[in-house]
Amino acid sequence: MQQIVSKDQLQKFIQAYLLQIKEMTAKHTSIERGLLFPEYLSYCFHVKGYISKTYGVAIEFVEPTGEWEADDWKIDIQEVNERIENVVLPLIPGGKNGFFEINGENNVIEDLNLITDTFFTKYKDVIKTLSKGTNLLGKDIEWFVRVKGGDVKLVDIGIACRVDDKDILKKVKFLWIIGTNSAEFFSENVAKQHATQDVQRYLTRLIPKIPISLLMESIEYYYQLVRKKEIMEEDVLKFLLNHPFMLSLDIEQLFYKPKLSEKYVPD
């Protein structure tokens, strides 16, 4: 029988995830972070972790607790008996359908409003007038997300439904639902890998914003550079300094290596 992740292990997993994000975004000011990343990567948060004894684990960034530099993180972990999705997302009795069924790794659902037909019917005039996001409507909904395997991250998701004639609204800043509670998954290395992927996902979105003329000019210059019979290391470094977008966008720092004043021959 597999060992279920402990509260202490999940706390260390979350801390490793946060530390990796902090290291990768350290060079950005608070203003830059706000422009580049969603809120959960730009501020300290109250983080709640849920371990289901039945199925799955969830990590939710609930609300900001301060500026990123303050390092004012709050982490709470609790164990629950229900299936994990039923703990962190609304469940509508009597429904038959769902919005998303996940059965793979590294899925991301972002910038959507998930609205049931009963809620939309009641408030459609308000929604059509005020909602500036993308609305996904569902009929006869019972659940919003089911993770049969793998994991999914919900980022900036709005949820609206009616249960027993009561309106239920939930704004998800960041919710990571993982389809296993096995201790084997929750290593610090896995946490760091996911943090790296999450930061890189937003940085790579900057590439299409680079003017095509600048890209073509840079590629042509690079092509000429690498075709030289004798190429100096300083020339390559100078090129990268002048064209930093040719490097990985998550590099932490770039140091220029000056030309040596005399010839050194290795032993």
ZIKA-V365484 format. One line per field, one symbol per residue. ss: DSSP state (H for helix, E for strand, - for the rest). psi: psi as a letter, one per 20 degrees, with the letter a starting at -180 (. if undefined). burial: # if it has 24 or more other ideal C-beta (glycine too) atoms within 12 Angstrom, else .. A space follows every 10 residues. Layout:
ss=???
psi=???
burial=???
This chain:
ss=---E--HHHH HHHHHHHHHH HHHH-----H HHHHHH--HH H-EEEEEEEE EE----EEEE EEEEEEEHHH ---EEEEEEE ---HHHHH-- ------EEEE EEEEEEEEEE EEEEEEHHHH HHHHHHHHHH ---EEEEE-- EEEEEEEEEE EEEEEEEEEE EEE--EEEEE EEEEEEEE-- -E-----HHH HHHHHHHHHH HHHHHHHHH- -HHHHHHHHH HHHHHH---- --HHHHHHHH HH-HHH---- ---------- -------
psi=pqpqprhggh ghgghhgggg gghhjhiprh ggghhhqrhi jirqqopppp opigprqqop ogqqirqghh kmqppppqqr hrqhhigiqq poqirhrrgp oplrqlqppq lqpopqhhgg hhkhggghgh pjappoqqpl pgrgppohqb rqpppmpppp rppljppppp oogpooppkq jphhhmqhgg ghghgghggh hhhiihgiip phhhgggggg ghghgiiqho pqhhgggggh himhiirpij qgqpppoqpq irpppq.
burial=...##.#.## ########.# ##.##..#.. ..#..##### #####.#### ##..###### ##.#...#.. ..#.#.##.# ..######## ##.....### .#....#### .######### ..#...#... ....####.. #######..# ########## ###....#.# ########## #...##...# ##.####### ###....... .......... .#..#..... ........## ....##..## .......... .......
